[in-house]
Amino acid sequence: MKVAWIEVPGIFSLMPPMESAIESYAQLSEWFDTYILSTSPWENPSAWSDKLHWVKQYLADPAYKRLILSHNKHLNYGDYLIDDRPNNGAENFQGEWIQFDSELFPDWPTVMDYMKDRRF
């Protein structure tokens, strides 16, 4: 039986942050009531705790108790969702879905330029 990379125990704790991601989250947290909405593979029980440890390590205080793990992102309420894939309900999110790593939003600086006009 072949194991998918997302099922490897500890894999999510080893992922480095994307360029500009940490600074962008900190800035978004100053502008908005910001949460992290993520999905963890069902077949990788360590992914849940790995993601929590990753958030604590890299995002620290601005992300304190602001991690939501869900396989149904469309059930959460918010004005904006920044997500790279339409999976797990992202494309049906009730607010505005900002598709990260797309033609319109290829990187964090582009997302931040867009979001700065929507603050306050």
N, C-alpha and C positions, 0 to 999 in steps of 0.2 A: 504494500500500500504506500503510495507516494504522498508525502505531507506537503501541503502548500506552505509557502513562506509565511503567510499570516497566521499559521497554526503553530509556528515554532515558539516554544516557551521563551519568554524574555525578549522577544524581537522588538517589541514596542518601546522598551526601555533603552534600546541601543540606537534609536534613530536620532540623528542630530537635527537641530532646528533648521528650517529653511532660512536662506538669507533674508534679513530684515524682518523676520517673523516676530521675534521677541520684542523688538522696539515698536513694531506695529501694534502688537497686542497691548503693550503698555500705553501707547497713545490712544488707542480705541477705548481703553478702560477709563481714560480721563474724559473722553467725549461722550461715552455711552455707558449704560448699565450692561456690561459685557459678560457673557458666559461662553464656555467652551462646550459645544454640542458635538459629541463624537459617537462613533459606533465601534464596538469591539467584536471581533469574530466569536461566534457562539462556541466554536470548537477549540478555543484557546483561552482557558480560564485565567491564565496569568496576564492576559492582555488588559483586563479590567484594572488590576492593581498596577501593572506596568504604566498604563496611561496616567493614573493618579500620581505615581512617583515622577513621571516625566513632567507633568504640569507643575508639581511642587518644585522640582529642580530648576526648570527653566523659566517659568512664569511667576512663581513665588507669590508674594503678597497680593498683587492685583487679581490673582486667580483663586484666592482663598475661598473654598467652598463654592466654586463657580464652575465645576465640572459636571456635566450631565451626559451620561452614557445611555444611548437609546438606539434601538433598531428602527424606530419610527419618528424620524425628525419632524415630519409634518404634524405631529401631535403637540409639538412645542410651539409656544407663541413668542413672537418677536417681530421687530421691524425689519431686521436684516439677518440673513444667513450667508456667511462666506464659506463656501464649500466647493471642492473641486469636482465632485461627481454628483449626478442626479440620484444616486442610489439611496436607499433607506429613507425615502420620503423627501429628500432635499428639493427635488423639482416641484413638489406639491406643498412646500412650506407656505404658510399664509402671508408672511411678509415678503420682502423682496429677496430673491435668491441671487446672490452675486457669485457667479461661477468663476472661481479662482482657477488660474492656469488655462484660461480661455483666450480667445482673440481679443475680447474686450478688456479682460482683467488678467494679463499674463504674469503679473508679479505683485509683490506687496506694495511697492511705490505707486503703482497704478491704482490699486485698491484704495490706498490712503488718500490719493488725490481726489478720488470720487467721494470717499466718506467725509473728508474735511468740509465739503459743501453741505453735508447733511447733519452736521452736529448742532446741538442746541436748538 
